[in-house]
Amino acid sequence: MSETQTSAEAGSDAPVVIDHERLASFIAEIFRHTGCSDAESERIGTSLVGANLAGHDSHGVIRSALYVELLANGVQLADQEIKVLIDSGSLLLVDGQYGMGQTVGPAAVKLGIERCSELGVAVVGLRNAGHLGRIGEYAEMAAAEGLVSVHFVNVANSRLVAPFGAKARRMGTNPCAYGAPVAGRRPVIHDFATSVVAEGKAMVALHGGPAVPDNALVSGDGEITGDPRVLYTFAEGQRPNSMDGPGALRAMGEHKGSGISVMCELLAGALTGTGTAGPRRVRFANGMLSVYVDPAQVDAAVGETDDGYNGIAADYLDWFYDADAIDPAEGVKLPGDVEHERRQHRMANGITLPAETWESICGGARAAGVPESTIAAAGSSSL
């Protein structure tokens, strides 16, 4: 059996191991069949697979079936452009018009990069975006242009997370990402959900992937648990529904993570006008508030004659890495180091998808109208 045969072909629960470029091409083909343009389809494929390469499987190709459903139901729309609502120089508010996050997200970030490069600072609110995917991707975009950035995200009408001390849902998973470029080094990228795990990680666990921590969820009875099933309702012939399950995800870091999540609701949801997790019922969408700063312009403004930001940052990172490690074999890690290691490994060795995840992707492909021959070919070719 080829190591990349589908479980259906193999007659087992064997995982699928697939080259990242082949997988991106297959995901792009799925979205061509939904009516997305070639360019948008390729962006979606590249972005979702990029999340898998970084080890953020929760925001990777497992999302494809959901995206197909959102497009089919008109919740997200193909090939939308951002609409500028406010432009006062360094402050911009743009409307994603419910377009695919992989289109309107990068468009908003590029606008922020351009304005920050011109003025030294930019604040960009993005409202009414489709699912934005891995938010660290946007911090990486800014860092590649030499800019520091911070991104706060919420999900309007998404009730998944219980606040600290509660068992009822009041928040989304509300990710944040921070990016800091340092000359001559990989940028430091910190990207995290404000829940113990992202909903997608619970979905991955539900589909045969790695288990979530034992304290990741709370049941409807208030029991702390690692069972992802408490987050979902199940109906014959339908995807598990995370919106109406009896339990909830828990906020990371107890009261601290719960507080950060509340700030995401206020900054990314209320301030951008996207809406929050509740109590008002609004259309499902992501809101994102992004702040960009150009370190070079800060150095120039304060008259730095030495190496300024980059030198200070490099000295600190060297000192950080020099800390005595608890486990010398593991060493000390900066944010983004683990993602870099996973990316290198998966680019060389392929992306491993649990059989249930692969079947979910294939189900989305069938729903989009992809021919069975194309689906079979995607999962049966060896690396």
Disulfide bonds with the S-S distance in Angstrom:
none
